[in-house]
Amino acid sequence: MDHMENVIMRKLAVTIIATGLLFLSAAPAHAEESDGGMPDDWVLINYAENRTIQLYVHPASIRQDGNIVEIWVAQNYPELTTRFESTGIPTVGSSRVLHQVDCDQRRIKFLDFTFFTAPGFLGEQIKSPTTGKWQYIAPGTFNESIYMGVCD
């Protein structure tokens, strides 16, 4: 991990913890230390909803061009979830999302969103349609944590 990735990872972890959103554990760990079977180039940053969701980032993929930052974020469900049934996806084990953050305008958009039917990006891949439209970031949300973690 280079210096910029380390700085962003620290800011992201501190921001998420400081905002009090979703999380129970404060210490980052590498993905291979989790019990969810994620690829080891993804870094576990914390847990959500009583540790039923593992939250990861992919530090090597962080890109910045002026005020725009891109970062891959993943959610891993060691126990399969049906929380996305209303979108037509019956069972999910993990998801991977490419976020693009506009630091000047405080907005975010999703460039790529993929669900997997098993944890650790395994099983069937289900691409979710993404609008690619900018959305303003609401206070107190996970998106705000991402914004605060990657923007100065």
C-alpha positions as CSV (number, residue, x, y, z in Angstrom):
1,M,0.0,0.0,0.0
2,D,1.5,3.4,-0.9
3,H,1.4,6.5,1.3
4,M,-1.8,7.9,-0.3
5,E,-3.7,4.6,0.2
6,N,-2.5,4.4,3.8
7,V,-3.7,8.0,4.5
8,I,-7.1,7.3,2.8
9,M,-7.5,4.0,4.6
10,R,-6.8,5.6,8.0
11,K,-9.1,8.5,7.3
12,L,-11.9,6.2,6.1
13,A,-11.6,4.0,9.2
14,V,-11.5,6.9,11.6
15,T,-14.4,8.7,9.9
16,I,-16.6,5.6,9.9
17,I,-15.9,5.0,13.6
18,A,-16.3,8.6,14.5
19,T,-19.7,9.0,12.9
20,G,-20.9,6.0,14.9
21,L,-22.5,4.4,11.8
22,L,-23.1,0.7,11.9
23,F,-19.9,-0.5,13.5
24,L,-18.8,-2.6,16.5
25,S,-15.1,-3.2,16.0
26,A,-12.5,-0.4,15.6
27,A,-9.4,-2.3,14.4
28,P,-8.8,-2.8,10.7
29,A,-7.9,-6.3,9.7
30,H,-6.8,-7.9,6.5
31,A,-9.4,-9.9,4.7
32,E,-7.6,-13.2,5.1
33,E,-8.2,-12.8,8.8
34,S,-11.9,-12.7,8.4
35,D,-14.1,-15.8,8.4
36,G,-15.9,-14.7,5.2
37,G,-13.4,-15.9,2.6
38,M,-12.8,-12.6,0.8
39,P,-9.8,-12.3,-1.5
40,D,-6.8,-11.1,0.5
41,D,-6.3,-7.9,-1.5
42,W,-9.5,-6.5,0.1
43,V,-9.1,-5.0,3.6
44,L,-11.7,-5.5,6.3
45,I,-12.5,-2.1,7.7
46,N,-15.3,-3.1,10.1
47,Y,-18.6,-4.8,10.7
48,A,-22.2,-3.8,10.5
49,E,-25.5,-5.0,12.0
50,N,-24.2,-7.2,14.8
51,R,-21.3,-8.5,12.7
52,T,-23.6,-10.0,10.1
53,I,-22.1,-7.7,7.4
54,Q,-18.3,-7.4,6.8
55,L,-17.3,-4.1,5.2
56,Y,-14.2,-4.0,3.0
57,V,-12.3,-1.6,0.8
58,H,-9.8,-2.3,-2.0
59,P,-6.8,0.0,-1.3
60,A,-4.9,-0.7,-4.5
61,S,-7.9,0.5,-6.6
62,I,-8.1,4.0,-5.1
63,R,-7.8,6.6,-7.8
64,Q,-7.9,10.4,-7.6
65,D,-8.2,12.9,-10.4
66,G,-8.5,16.4,-9.1
67,N,-11.6,16.5,-6.9
68,I,-12.9,13.1,-8.0
69,V,-12.0,9.9,-6.1
70,E,-12.9,6.4,-7.0
71,I,-12.9,3.6,-4.5
72,W,-14.1,0.0,-4.5
73,V,-16.2,-1.0,-1.5
74,A,-17.6,-4.4,-0.7
75,Q,-20.0,-6.0,1.7
76,N,-19.7,-9.6,2.6
77,Y,-22.5,-11.6,4.2
78,P,-21.0,-14.8,5.8
79,E,-24.6,-15.9,6.3
80,L,-26.5,-15.3,3.1
81,T,-29.0,-12.4,3.1
82,T,-32.4,-11.9,1.5
83,R,-32.3,-8.1,2.1
84,F,-32.3,-7.3,-1.6
85,E,-35.3,-9.5,-2.6
86,S,-37.3,-6.4,-3.4
87,T,-34.8,-5.6,-6.2
88,G,-35.4,-9.1,-7.7
89,I,-32.2,-10.6,-6.3
90,P,-33.3,-13.4,-4.0
91,T,-30.1,-14.4,-2.1
92,V,-26.9,-12.4,-1.7
93,G,-23.5,-13.5,-0.2
94,S,-21.5,-10.5,-1.2
95,S,-21.5,-7.3,-3.2
96,R,-18.9,-5.1,-4.8
97,V,-19.5,-1.4,-5.7
98,L,-17.3,1.1,-7.5
99,H,-18.0,4.5,-5.9
100,Q,-17.0,7.8,-7.5
101,V,-17.0,10.7,-5.1
102,D,-17.0,14.4,-6.1
103,C,-15.2,16.0,-3.1
104,D,-16.0,19.6,-4.2
105,Q,-19.7,19.1,-4.7
106,R,-20.3,16.5,-1.9
107,R,-21.9,13.9,-4.2
108,I,-21.5,10.3,-5.1
109,K,-22.4,8.0,-7.9
110,F,-22.1,4.3,-8.5
111,L,-20.2,3.2,-11.6
112,D,-20.5,-0.5,-11.1
113,F,-22.6,-2.7,-8.8
114,T,-22.3,-6.5,-8.7
115,F,-24.0,-8.9,-6.4
116,F,-22.7,-12.5,-5.8
117,T,-24.8,-15.4,-4.6
118,A,-22.1,-16.6,-2.2
119,P,-19.7,-14.9,0.2
120,G,-16.3,-13.8,-1.0
121,F,-17.3,-12.8,-4.6
122,L,-18.2,-16.5,-5.3
123,G,-21.3,-18.0,-6.9
124,E,-23.3,-16.4,-9.6
125,Q,-22.6,-12.8,-10.5
126,I,-25.6,-10.5,-10.8
127,K,-24.9,-7.1,-12.3
128,S,-27.2,-4.5,-11.0
129,P,-28.2,-1.6,-13.3
130,T,-26.5,1.6,-12.2
131,T,-27.7,4.9,-13.1
132,G,-24.4,6.6,-13.0
133,K,-26.2,9.7,-11.9
134,W,-24.8,12.0,-9.2
135,Q,-26.6,11.9,-5.9
136,Y,-25.9,14.4,-3.1
137,I,-24.6,12.7,0.1
138,A,-27.1,12.8,3.0
139,P,-25.7,13.4,6.5
140,G,-25.3,10.4,8.8
141,T,-25.1,7.8,6.0
142,F,-22.6,5.2,5.0
143,N,-22.0,7.3,1.8
144,E,-21.1,10.2,4.0
145,S,-18.5,8.0,5.8
146,I,-17.0,7.2,2.4
147,Y,-17.0,10.9,1.4
148,M,-15.4,11.9,4.7
149,G,-12.8,9.2,4.4
150,V,-11.6,10.0,0.9
151,C,-12.0,13.7,0.7
152,D,-9.9,16.3,2.5
